[in-house]
Amino acid sequence: MNHARIVPHGSQEQLAQETSRRVITVLEQAQDERGEATLVLTGGSMGNKVIQAIANDPDSALVDWSRVNVWWSDERFVPGADSERNGVQAADAAQGQLDLEWDRIHPIAASDEMSTAEEAAADYREELATAAEQEGSDSGLPYFDLMLLSLGPDTHVASLFPGREEVTVTSTPVMAVHDSPKPPPTRVTMTLPAINSAERVWLLVAGSAKAEALAAIRDPEATPQSAPGSAAPGSAVRGTEETLLLVTEDALPGLPQDPEG
């Protein structure tokens, strides 16, 4: 992951606010270029702080939210109204302040909508393929302007956990996860090929508890290509045009800090 650029921030609040401005800029530019923009959201406390910051940022008015497509990199396979769901937490963080169009919001099916996580994964693959076809692509994936991810203390991203077969899957863009090491145990996740199809991939890393994970994903020996059985999933995420590690300074002991630009 040596090509990823580290951008340090003094606090989680600064990280949320500056990431908000970055997101708004990307979405505004995408709409200027393509008429619409596509954002893939992540779960976790830092991801939700970023969503809240976007909702409260006066510059969010620069984005036409009715022309923003929203997807999720992963979801917990629990009932639709469950507070564990990333989609529910994102809606709570946005506080109804973003005028999104419902038909452009793409939640992953919940356990009270489909019987199994496999069915939910297949449904999401179909939804992604339909969106791609509408864009004139046969890749099975629509164009992702920005993929937001959070780094877990065990180096997981989305619901891709170290030492698990899901990290090495390339045959499908979305799959079910069972017996997740982090509860709830059943999930649906995008795989690395889908994540890495995004133009920009930004990885949020907040707090001293993430310092070891950040050091691990910066280790070239941690990539799935070099250590398939014990890889750090966060080491393998990268955008086609840009990869940023948006971090708080307390997660950076011993690591070089690239100047922000």
Disulfide bonds with the S-S distance in Angstrom:
none
